[in-house]
Amino acid sequence: MSIQIVKFGEYEGKTINQYILSNSNGIEVSIMNYGATITSLKVPNSNGNIENIACGFDTLEGYFDKTYLENSPYFGGTIGRYCSQIKDATFTLNNRNYTLAKNCGDNNLHGGNQGFDKRVWQAKEIKNGVEMTLLSKDLEEGFPGNVYVKVSFTLSDSNELKIGYSATTDQDTPLSLTNHTYFNLDAFSSNIENHKITIHSHLKQVMDQSGAGTGEITDVVNKVDDLTNGKIINEAHIAMGDGFEHFYIFEDDFKLKELANIQSDKSGRKLTVFSNEPCMLFYTGKYTSDEIKRENGEQYGKYRGFCFETHRYQNGPNLENSPKSITKAGEEFSSTTVFKFDW
C-alpha cells in the first residue's frame, strides 16, 4: 500500500492536499482535506481496466462551481454534525431548545449551511491511509458542545476501503456521521439502473412529506422496495415510479456486519458494504443535476450514481426510539463502514 500527497489547491489561505492511497491490486482512492472528501476512486473491471467509479472533480474549483453548489449533491464529503434531515430545523435536548439552519425547506440537512463537508480538516498519514481531524465548536451551526472529530481512511490489499469515525464532546449533542460518495460500477459509461442491488433488511424508516423521519418503522416484505433477494434497480424504479431515497433499518447492536451488496454484469464489479450503524440510506441520485460533469467530461446526473449512507436514524434528535442519536458529554462516538470491492 502506498500513499502520495499532492497539492490540490488553496481555500481561505489554507493548503488543500489530496491524499492518494493505492493498493497492490490497482485500486486508487483520492481524498482531500477540504470536507474530508473522496474525490475519485479507481477500481479494475473484470477485464483489468482501471476506471474511476466515484462522482467528483479533478480540481478544487470544481467543488465551488455554481451548478454544483446550487444542486448540493455533496459528492464524496464527510457529513456532520448530523447527517440527513432534522425536522423543522430544531430539537430539544436537556430541556433546552436548539434552532438550526433551514437549508432544506423548513428542515436542517447534513449539518447545515457549513457542515463538516465544507470545513478544512487537519490531516496526517497513518498506516495504510490518512487520518483527518476537526474541532467543531459549541453552537457551531446551532449544535451544542465542543466536538473533536476524527475520521480515518485506510485501504487494504484485500480491496477494502475502511472509514472509521470517532468523536468526543464536552456537552450532550446530536452526532451522526457518514460519507456521501456516489458510486457507478460501470464508470459512468451508463447509468446505474442495470446494477443488481441486495439489502439485508426488510425494514425502513417512514418519512413525512417534508422528507424527515417520523419514527415509524414499516415492513416492506414482498413490496417493490424489498431488496432482500436482490433486484435490478431499473425494475424497482419502474415498479415504484420513482428513484430510491430509502432509509433501511438494521439491528441496533452496533456490531460490524454486511448491510448490502451491489454488482454490475457489464463491468463485473461488485461492491459490498459493511457497517456497525443501525440505518443506511440507499439513494439513486434522483435529484442530481444532469448538468454536472467532471472536468474530463465524465457525465453525472439523475440515476448515474448511488449512495450507501450509513448512519444513525435520520431526524434522530426528535425521535424517542432512535438509538445513540445523542452522544453524551465525555462519551466516545464510534462508527465504522467498510466498502469492499470485487471484480
VENGI-V444128 format. One record per pair of residues at least 12 apart in sequence whose ideal C-beta (glycine too) atoms are under 8 Angstrom apart, sorted by the first residue. I is the first residue (numbers start at 0). J is the second residue. D is the distance in whole Angstrom. If there is no record, write none. Layout:
BEGIN
I:J:D  I:J:D
END
This chain:
BEGIN
0:20:7  0:21:7  0:22:5  0:23:7  0:127:5  0:154:6  0:155:7  0:156:7  1:20:8  1:21:5  2:18:6  2:19:7  2:20:6  2:21:8  2:124:6  2:128:7  2:129:7  3:18:8  3:19:4  3:21:7  4:16:5  4:17:7  4:18:6  4:19:8  4:124:8  5:17:5  5:19:7  7:31:5  7:33:8  7:38:8  7:58:8  7:59:5  8:33:8  8:58:7  8:59:3  8:60:7  9:59:8  10:33:6  10:59:7  10:119:6  11:119:7  13:119:5  15:31:6  15:32:6  15:33:5  15:59:6  15:119:7  16:31:7  16:32:6  16:122:7  17:29:5  17:30:7  17:31:5  17:38:6  18:30:5  18:31:7  18:32:8  18:122:7  18:124:8  18:128:8  18:129:4  18:152:8  20:127:7  20:128:6  20:129:7  20:152:7  20:153:8  20:154:4  21:154:7  22:154:5  22:155:7  22:156:5  22:158:7  23:156:5  24:43:7  24:156:7  24:158:6  25:41:7  25:42:7  25:43:5  25:47:8  25:49:5  26:40:8  26:41:7  26:42:5  26:43:8  26:154:6  26:158:6  26:160:8  26:340:6  27:39:8  27:40:8  27:41:4  27:49:7  28:40:5  28:41:8  28:152:7  28:154:6  28:160:6  29:55:8  30:129:6  30:131:8  30:152:5  31:59:7  32:119:6  32:120:5  32:121:7  32:122:4  32:131:6  33:59:7  33:62:7  33:117:8  33:118:8  33:119:6  33:120:8  34:62:8  34:75:8  34:76:4  34:77:6  34:115:7  34:116:4  34:117:6  34:118:7  34:120:8  35:76:7  35:77:4  35:115:7  35:116:8  35:120:5  35:131:5  35:133:8  35:150:5  35:152:8  36:55:7  36:62:8  36:74:7  36:75:5  36:76:5  36:77:7  36:116:7  37:53:6  37:55:7  37:75:4  37:152:8  37:178:7  37:180:5  38:53:8  38:55:4  38:56:7  38:57:8  38:75:6  39:51:5  39:53:6  39:55:5  39:57:8  40:52:6  40:53:4  40:160:8  40:180:7  40:182:8  42:268:6  42:340:5  42:342:7  43:342:5  44:186:7  44:266:4  44:267:5  44:268:6  44:342:6  45:266:7  45:267:3  45:268:7  45:342:5  46:267:8  50:186:4  51:186:6  51:187:8  51:293:8  51:297:7  52:182:6  52:183:6  52:184:6  52:185:8  52:186:5  52:187:8  52:268:7  53:74:8  53:75:6  53:180:5  53:181:7  53:182:6  53:183:8  53:304:8  54:72:7  54:74:5  54:75:7  54:180:7  54:181:4  54:183:8  54:291:8  54:293:8  54:299:5  54:303:8  54:304:5  55:74:5  55:75:5  55:293:7  56:74:8  56:293:6  56:294:6  57:293:6  57:294:5  57:295:7  58:294:6  61:293:7  61:294:6  62:74:8  64:291:8  66:288:6  66:290:5  66:291:6  67:291:6  69:288:8  70:286:7  70:287:7  70:288:4  70:290:8  70:291:6  72:179:8  72:181:7  72:284:7  72:286:8  72:287:5  72:288:8  72:291:7  72:299:8  73:109:6  73:116:6  73:179:4  74:179:7  74:180:7  74:181:6  75:178:7  75:179:6  75:180:5  75:181:8  76:114:8  76:115:7  76:116:3  76:117:8  76:178:7  76:179:5  77:115:5  77:116:6  77:120:8  77:131:8  77:150:5  77:176:7  77:177:8  77:178:6  77:179:8  78:109:5  78:110:6  78:114:6  78:115:6  78:116:6  78:176:6  78:177:5  78:178:7  78:179:5  78:308:8  78:310:8  79:110:5  79:114:6  79:115:4  79:116:8  79:135:7  79:148:7  79:174:7  79:175:7  79:176:5  80:110:5  80:114:7  80:115:7  80:135:6  80:139:8  80:140:7  80:142:5  80:146:7  80:172:7  80:173:6  80:174:6  80:175:8  80:176:8  81:107:8  81:110:6  81:142:7  81:173:5  81:174:7  81:175:5  81:311:8  81:315:7  81:316:7  81:324:8  82:109:5  82:110:7  82:175:5  82:176:7  82:177:5  82:179:8  82:308:7  82:310:5  82:313:7  83:108:7  83:109:7  83:175:7  83:212:8  83:246:8  83:280:7  83:308:8  83:310:7  83:313:3  83:314:7  84:103:6  84:106:4  84:107:7  84:108:5  84:209:7  84:210:5  84:211:5  84:212:7  84:313:6  84:314:6  85:99:6  85:106:6  85:107:4  85:108:8  85:173:8  85:211:7  85:314:6  85:316:6  85:317:7  86:106:6  86:207:8  86:209:7  86:211:4  86:212:8  86:314:5  86:317:5  87:105:6  87:106:7  87:211:8  88:100:6  88:101:4  88:102:8  88:105:7  88:106:6  88:107:4  90:173:7  90:316:4  90:317:5  92:143:7  92:171:6  92:172:8  92:173:7  92:316:7  92:325:7  93:171:6  95:143:8  97:141:6  97:142:7  97:143:6  98:141:6  99:111:6  99:140:6  99:141:4  99:142:7  100:112:5  100:140:6  100:141:7  103:210:7  104:209:6  104:210:7  105:209:6  106:209:6  106:210:7  106:211:5  107:141:8  109:179:8  110:140:6  111:140:4  111:141:7  112:140:7  113:140:6  114:140:7  115:133:6  115:135:7  115:148:7  115:176:7  116:179:7  118:133:6  118:135:8  120:132:6  120:133:5  120:150:8  121:133:7  125:151:6  125:153:7  126:153:7  127:153:5  127:154:6  127:155:6  128:151:6  128:152:5  128:153:3  128:154:6  128:161:8  129:151:7  129:152:5  130:149:6  130:150:7  130:151:5  130:152:8  131:149:7  131:150:5  131:151:8  131:152:8  132:147:7  132:148:7  132:149:5  132:150:8  133:147:8  133:148:5  133:149:8  134:146:7  134:147:6  134:148:8  135:147:8  135:148:6  137:169:8  137:170:7  142:172:6  142:173:6  143:170:5  143:171:7  143:172:5  144:168:4  144:169:6  144:170:3  144:171:7  144:172:4  144:328:7  145:168:7  145:169:5  145:170:7  146:166:6  146:167:7  146:168:5  146:172:6  146:174:7  147:166:6  147:167:5  147:168:8  148:164:7  148:165:8  148:166:5  148:176:7  149:164:7  149:165:5  149:166:7  150:162:7  150:163:7  150:164:5  150:165:8  150:176:7  151:163:5  157:339:8  158:339:6  158:340:5  158:341:7  159:337:5  159:338:7  159:339:5  159:340:8  160:337:7  160:338:5  160:339:8  160:340:8  161:335:7  161:336:8  161:337:5  161:338:8  162:178:5  162:335:7  162:336:5  162:337:8  162:338:8  163:333:8  163:334:7  163:335:5  164:176:5  164:332:7  164:333:7  164:334:4  164:335:7  165:331:6  165:332:6  165:333:5  165:334:8  166:326:7  166:331:7  166:332:4  167:329:7  167:330:7  167:331:6  167:332:7  168:326:6  168:327:8  168:328:6  168:329:8  168:330:8  168:332:8  169:328:6  169:329:8  170:328:5  171:325:6  171:326:7  171:327:5  171:328:6  172:325:7  172:326:6  173:315:7  173:316:4  173:324:6  173:325:6  173:326:8  174:311:8  174:324:8  174:325:8  174:326:4  174:332:5  175:310:5  175:311:4  175:312:8  175:315:6  175:324:6  176:310:7  176:332:8  176:334:6  177:276:8  177:308:5  177:309:6  177:310:4  177:336:8  178:308:8  178:336:7  179:306:6  179:308:6  180:306:7  181:284:6  181:287:8  181:299:8  181:304:3  181:305:7  181:306:6  182:261:8  182:270:6  182:304:6  182:305:6  182:306:8  182:307:8  183:303:6  183:304:5  183:305:7  184:261:7  184:262:7  184:263:4  184:265:8  184:266:5  184:268:4  184:269:8  184:270:7  185:263:5  185:265:5  185:266:5  185:268:8  186:266:7  187:297:5  187:298:6  187:299:7  187:303:6  188:265:8  189:265:7  190:301:8  190:302:4  190:303:5  191:232:6  191:283:6  191:284:8  191:302:6  191:303:7  191:304:7  191:305:5  192:231:7  192:232:5  192:233:4  192:236:6  192:302:6  193:231:7  193:232:7  193:233:7  193:263:6  193:264:7  193:265:6  194:231:7  194:232:5  194:261:5  194:262:7  194:263:5  194:305:7  195:229:5  195:230:7  195:231:5  195:232:8  195:261:7  195:262:5  195:263:8  195:264:8  196:226:5  196:229:7  196:230:6  196:232:6  196:235:8  196:259:7  196:260:8  196:261:5  196:281:7  196:305:8  197:226:6  197:227:7  197:228:7  197:229:4  197:230:8  197:259:6  197:260:5  197:261:7  198:226:4  198:227:7  198:247:5  198:258:7  198:259:4  198:279:8  198:281:6  199:227:6  199:249:7  199:257:6  199:258:6  199:259:6  200:227:7  200:247:4  200:248:6  200:249:5  200:258:7  201:218:6  201:219:5  201:220:5  201:225:6  201:227:5  202:216:5  202:217:7  202:218:6  202:219:7  202:247:7  202:248:4  202:249:8  203:216:7  203:217:6  203:219:6  203:224:7  203:245:5  203:246:6  203:247:5  203:248:6  204:216:6  204:246:4  204:248:6  204:278:7  204:312:6  204:313:7  205:217:5  206:244:8  206:246:7  206:313:8  211:313:7  211:314:5  211:317:8  212:246:7  212:312:6  212:313:4  212:314:4  212:315:8  212:318:6  213:314:8  214:314:8  214:317:8  214:318:4  214:319:7  214:320:6  214:321:7  216:248:6  223:235:6  223:238:4  223:239:5  224:239:6  224:243:7  224:245:6  226:259:8  226:281:8  232:283:6  232:302:8  232:305:8  236:283:7  236:302:7  241:285:7  242:282:8  242:283:4  242:284:7  242:285:3  242:301:7  242:302:6  243:281:5  243:282:6  243:283:4  243:285:7  243:305:8  244:280:7  244:282:5  244:283:8  244:285:7  245:280:7  245:281:5  245:282:8  246:278:6  246:279:7  246:280:5  246:312:8  246:313:6  247:259:8  247:278:7  247:279:5  247:280:8  247:281:6  248:277:7  248:278:6  248:312:8  249:276:7  249:277:5  249:278:7  249:279:7  250:277:7  251:277:4  251:322:4  251:323:8  253:275:5  253:276:8  253:277:7  253:322:8  253:323:7  254:275:6  255:273:6  255:274:7  255:275:5  255:335:6  255:337:7  256:273:6  256:274:8  256:275:7  257:271:6  257:272:7  257:273:5  258:272:5  258:273:7  258:274:6  258:279:5  258:307:8  258:309:7  259:271:7  259:272:5  259:279:7  259:281:7  259:307:6  260:272:7  261:305:7  266:342:7  267:342:5  268:340:7  268:341:7  268:342:5  269:340:7  269:341:4  269:342:7  270:307:8  270:338:6  270:339:7  270:340:6  270:341:8  271:338:8  271:339:5  271:341:7  272:307:5  272:309:7  272:336:7  272:337:7  272:338:6  272:339:8  273:335:8  273:336:7  273:337:4  273:339:7  274:309:4  274:334:8  274:335:7  274:336:4  274:337:7  275:334:6  275:335:5  276:309:4  276:310:6  276:311:7  276:334:6  276:336:7  277:311:7  277:312:7  277:322:5  277:323:8  278:309:7  278:310:6  278:311:6  278:312:5  278:313:7  279:307:6  279:308:6  279:309:5  279:310:7  280:306:7  280:307:8  280:308:4  280:310:7  280:313:7  281:305:7  281:306:7  281:307:7  282:305:7  282:306:4  282:308:7  283:302:6  283:304:8  283:305:5  284:299:8  284:300:7  284:301:6  284:302:6  284:303:6  284:304:5  284:305:7  284:306:7  285:301:6  285:302:7  286:301:8  287:299:6  287:300:5  287:301:6  287:303:7  287:304:7  288:300:6  289:301:6  307:336:8  307:338:8  309:334:8  309:336:5  310:334:8  311:323:6  311:324:5  312:324:6
END
